[in-house]
């Protein structure tokens, strides 16, 4: 879902300094905030429609039924 510097920023887990720096960078740069926010919205609208999610769930259920049978 999240791609660094495309539709968000990724920081290493448990790295408080990196998270702090990323958040401060976003606070200081409204253009980057707007760009990342717009791209995140576009990603969700394109890749996570209701139809895609339903199809994915149905495929998963079918695979589980097949593996149990």
N, CA, C and O of each residue as an XYZ file, in Angstrom:
276
protein
N       0.832     -1.184      0.000
C       0.000      0.000      0.000
C       0.877      1.248      0.000
O       0.683      2.158     -0.806
N       1.831      1.277      0.905
C       2.651      2.478      1.064
C       3.968      2.329      0.321
O       4.708      1.365      0.517
N       4.245      3.304     -0.534
C       5.508      3.334     -1.271
C       6.229      4.614     -0.885
O       5.713      5.717     -1.065
N       7.444      4.443     -0.346
C       8.193      5.578      0.180
C       8.367      6.680     -0.860
O       8.800      6.434     -1.986
N       8.026      7.875     -0.464
C       8.127      9.103     -1.238
C       7.239      9.122     -2.477
O       7.356     10.017     -3.314
N       6.355      8.140     -2.595
C       5.348      8.170     -3.658
C       4.008      8.553     -3.049
O       3.398      9.548     -3.441
N       3.555      7.752     -2.082
C       2.276      8.033     -1.438
C       2.398      8.056      0.085
O       1.400      7.942      0.797
N       3.603      8.201      0.565
C       3.863      8.290      1.998
C       5.349      8.184      2.254
O       6.154      8.136      1.324
N       5.697      8.147      3.509
C       7.089      7.949      3.903
C       7.162      6.735      4.810
O       6.287      6.528      5.649
N       8.184      5.949      4.647
C       8.413      4.764      5.475
C       9.616      5.034      6.353
O      10.652      5.497      5.876
N       9.479      4.744      7.640
C      10.609      4.860      8.563
C      10.836      3.496      9.209
O       9.907      2.695      9.316
N      12.060      3.234      9.637
C      12.343      1.943     10.269
C      11.532      1.761     11.557
O      11.291      2.725     12.284
N      11.117      0.532     11.832
C      10.367      0.284     13.072
C      11.214      0.624     14.298
O      12.426      0.408     14.308
N      10.570      1.149     15.310
C      11.184      1.453     16.605
C      12.238      2.553     16.529
O      12.997      2.737     17.481
N      12.303      3.290     15.415
C      13.281      4.365     15.259
C      12.580      5.698     15.513
O      12.085      6.348     14.593
N      12.555      6.083     16.783
C      11.842      7.288     17.186
C      12.439      8.520     16.505
O      11.711      9.428     16.106
N      13.758      8.547     16.376
C      14.403      9.684     15.726
C      13.975      9.841     14.278
O      13.702     10.953     13.825
N      13.916      8.734     13.549
C      13.504      8.780     12.142
C      12.037      9.201     12.025
O      11.680      9.975     11.137
N      11.197      8.695     12.913
C       9.781      9.078     12.891
C       9.623     10.562     13.205
O       8.850     11.266     12.556
N      10.361     11.024     14.204
C      10.313     12.441     14.568
C      10.756     13.319     13.399
O      10.121     14.328     13.095
N      11.848     12.925     12.751
C      12.357     13.699     11.613
C      11.356     13.700     10.459
O      11.152     14.730      9.817
N      10.737     12.562     10.195
C       9.757     12.477      9.106
C       8.549     13.366      9.399
O       8.089     14.107      8.530
N       8.044     13.287     10.618
C       6.890     14.118     10.983
C       7.236     15.600     10.925
O       6.434     16.406     10.454
N       8.416     15.961     11.397
C       8.828     17.360     11.341
C       8.985     17.815      9.894
O       8.630     18.940      9.543
N       9.521     16.926      9.060
C       9.654     17.249      7.643
C       8.313     17.520      6.999
O       8.185     18.434      6.184
N       7.305     16.727      7.360
C       5.961     16.945      6.810
C       5.334     18.226      7.345
O       4.648     18.943      6.616
N       5.570     18.508      8.615
C       5.042     19.752      9.184
C       5.654     20.972      8.506
O       4.991     21.993      8.323
N       6.926     20.852      8.135
C       7.651     21.978      7.547
C       7.427     22.131      6.042
O       7.808     23.151      5.468
N       6.823     21.149      5.401
C       6.735     21.168      3.935
C       5.308     20.882      3.457
O       4.977     19.737      3.153
N       4.471     21.908      3.390
C       3.085     21.696      2.980
C       2.942     21.128      1.567
O       1.996     20.389      1.295
N       3.860     21.460      0.673
C       3.767     20.936     -0.700
C       3.967     19.422     -0.714
O       3.265     18.707     -1.429
N       4.917     18.937      0.071
C       5.142     17.484      0.151
C       3.943     16.805      0.792
O       3.501     15.753      0.332
N       3.417     17.405      1.856
C       2.207     16.853      2.501
C       1.086     16.724      1.502
O       0.422     15.688      1.441
N       0.863     17.762      0.716
C      -0.233     17.743     -0.261
C       0.019     16.696     -1.336
O      -0.896     15.969     -1.723
N       1.253     16.614     -1.820
C       1.579     15.647     -2.870
C       1.392     14.223     -2.369
O       0.771     13.405     -3.046
N       1.926     13.921     -1.189
C       1.800     12.564     -0.645
C       0.343     12.226     -0.351
O      -0.100     11.106     -0.604
N      -0.398     13.186      0.178
C      -1.809     12.948      0.469
C      -2.621     12.683     -0.791
O      -3.455     11.777     -0.821
N      -2.378     13.470     -1.824
C      -3.111     13.279     -3.082
C      -2.771     11.929     -3.703
O      -3.651     11.234     -4.209
N      -1.501     11.563     -3.665
C      -1.103     10.281     -4.254
C      -1.637      9.111     -3.424
O      -2.016      8.081     -3.983
N      -1.669      9.258     -2.102
C      -2.229      8.198     -1.254
C      -3.708      7.984     -1.576
O      -4.175      6.849     -1.674
N      -4.420      9.066     -1.736
C      -5.848      8.966     -2.093
C      -6.019      8.286     -3.448
O      -6.881      7.422     -3.611
N      -5.202      8.676     -4.411
C      -5.282      8.072     -5.746
C      -4.964      6.581     -5.696
O      -5.597      5.786     -6.390
N      -3.985      6.203     -4.877
C      -3.631      4.788     -4.732
C      -4.816      3.987     -4.211
O      -5.149      2.933     -4.751
N      -5.444      4.488     -3.167
C      -6.581      3.777     -2.577
C      -7.748      3.711     -3.558
O      -8.383      2.666     -3.696
N      -8.030      4.807     -4.233
C      -9.150      4.812     -5.178
C      -8.901      3.869     -6.354
O      -9.842      3.280     -6.886
N      -7.660      3.725     -6.757
C      -7.339      2.879     -7.910
C      -7.172      1.413     -7.529
O      -7.659      0.529     -8.235
N      -6.487      1.148     -6.421
C      -6.083     -0.221     -6.087
C      -6.976     -0.923     -5.073
O      -6.847     -2.132     -4.880
N      -7.867     -0.205     -4.430
C      -8.647     -0.802     -3.340
C     -10.129     -0.481     -3.467
O     -10.762     -0.041     -2.507
N     -10.678     -0.704     -4.657
C     -12.111     -0.488     -4.838
C     -12.871     -1.596     -4.106
O     -12.306     -2.634     -3.762
N     -14.146     -1.355     -3.878
C     -14.988     -2.366     -3.228
C     -14.967     -3.654     -4.050
O     -14.863     -4.748     -3.496
N     -15.065     -3.519     -5.363
C     -15.079     -4.707     -6.222
C     -13.778     -5.508     -6.092
O     -13.809     -6.737     -6.025
N     -12.647     -4.818     -6.057
C     -11.362     -5.514     -5.922
C     -11.261     -6.230     -4.569
O     -10.762     -7.352     -4.487
N     -11.735     -5.576     -3.530
C     -11.667     -6.182     -2.202
C     -12.593     -7.398     -2.112
O     -12.212     -8.421     -1.542
N     -13.790     -7.299     -2.663
C     -14.715     -8.436     -2.666
C     -14.127     -9.591     -3.461
O     -14.143    -10.734     -3.004
N     -13.606     -9.297     -4.653
C     -12.986    -10.351     -5.466
C     -11.826    -11.013     -4.732
O     -11.676    -12.234     -4.776
N     -11.011    -10.218     -4.062
C      -9.894    -10.769     -3.303
C     -10.357    -11.664     -2.169
O      -9.784    -12.729     -1.937
N     -11.399    -11.231     -1.457
C     -11.928    -12.046     -0.365
C     -12.537    -13.344     -0.884
O     -12.333    -14.406     -0.296
N     -13.283    -13.263     -1.982
C     -13.880    -14.476     -2.551
C     -12.799    -15.450     -3.011
O     -12.941    -16.659     -2.830
N     -11.732    -14.940     -3.598
C     -10.624    -15.804     -4.018
C      -9.972    -16.473     -2.817
O      -9.639    -17.658     -2.858
N      -9.793    -15.710     -1.752
C      -9.206    -16.276     -0.537
C     -10.102    -17.367      0.034
O      -9.620    -18.441      0.392
N     -11.393    -17.101      0.120
C     -12.326    -18.107      0.643
C     -12.312    -19.365     -0.212
O     -12.327    -20.473      0.324
N     -12.285    -19.215     -1.529
C     -12.241    -20.365     -2.418
C     -10.970    -21.165     -2.197
O     -11.010    -22.395     -2.173
N      -9.850    -20.489     -2.038
C      -8.579    -21.190     -1.799
C      -8.608    -21.920     -0.469
O      -8.086    -23.030     -0.366
N      -9.205    -21.324      0.545
C      -9.297    -22.001      1.843
C     -10.190    -23.230      1.779
O      -9.884    -24.269      2.365
N     -11.292    -23.100      1.064
C     -12.202    -24.250      0.909
C     -11.507    -25.365      0.143
O     -11.617    -26.533      0.518
N     -10.795    -25.024     -0.918
C     -10.069    -26.022     -1.707
C      -9.007    -26.725     -0.876
O      -8.833    -27.938     -0.992
N      -8.304    -25.985     -0.050
C      -7.225    -26.596      0.740
C      -7.764    -27.439      1.888
O      -7.078    -28.341      2.370
N      -9.000    -27.151      2.335
C      -9.595    -27.920      3.420
C     -10.268    -29.194      2.906
O     -10.488    -30.141      3.661
N     -10.588    -29.200      1.620
C     -11.376    -30.296      1.073
C     -10.541    -31.422      0.654
O     -11.059    -32.428      0.169
